[in-house]
Amino acid sequence: MSQIPALTVAGAINIDLTAHTARAPGPGETVADGMLSRHPGGKGANQAIAAARLGAAVRLIGAVGDDDDGRAMTANLAAAGVDVGGVQVTDQPTGTALIVVDDTGENSIVVCPGANSRIDVERLRVDPHTAVLAQLEIPVDVVEAVVGATDGFVAVNASPASRMSPALIARGDLFIVNEHEFAALPELRDAPLTAVTRGARGAVLLRRGRTIAEASAVATSIVSTVGAGDAFAAALTIGLLQGDDVQVALQRACAVGAAAVADPRSQPALSRLADYAGSQ
């Protein structure tokens, strides 16, 4: 693998409480066949750990509570090789995501942000030359402060979909969305690079609205889609950072996403990025 620049991930750290059930309940309905699991999660933590497992040197900016969950999440990140020097401890409880996953692997999620909403901008310490991967599960002023503090490559996973400031749009080099988020964010039509994931139909990479690469999905057994988008985002960002051809970077990111959906955890076991097949 080529030399990978340092990557700073800014995003949420959560405990994932996941109910696996044959089908998700409808409005007003109770489904009684659930099996509960508890795992580390949060888009920031997921992407940081995925990037570290894929081979990057990663620092995470985020926040946890002064509680057992917060200490467990910080230890889990450190064990995966993530620099946790940027993880703040707040007076709010560690964030929690309530997730329902059905037999097809599809999921629905309610996030209770807790400490993620209390990141102190004044305490941020950002390498002025680091590459950044950020999401929108944390306050946008934190994202803007992080990306505004560096002259490096900036990737924004615009999830959950919400309006971004003109300053953030102007600063982003790469935006990563699914097709529903892309439809909700027309401002991305003219972005320098936008990756749009399409589930079983793979992904496309757009340069100012024009397709420059298209990759097929990798066939796999779907266990859970919860961590797939985060693994894809980490893989694509790393691939572009290390100078991979855009087609190779996109196809490898799809292969990493496929590995993630075959794993029940939000932070799946991953190999080095070079181990995943790309194509020219």
Secondary structure, 3 states (H helix, E strand, C coil): CCCCCCEEEECCCEEEEEEECCCCCCCCCCCCCCEEEEEEECHHHHHHHHHHHHCCCEEEEEEEECCHHHHHHHHHHHHCCCEEEEEEEECCCCEEEEEEECCCCCEEEEEECHHHHHCCHHHCCCCCCCEEEEECCCCHHHHHHHHHCCCCCEEEECCCCCCCCHHHHHHCCEEEEEHHHHHHCHHHHHCCCEEEECHHHCEEEEECCEEEEEECCCCCCCCCCCCHHHHHHHHHHHHHHCCCCHHHHHHHHHHHHHHHHCCCCCCCCCCCHHHCCCCC
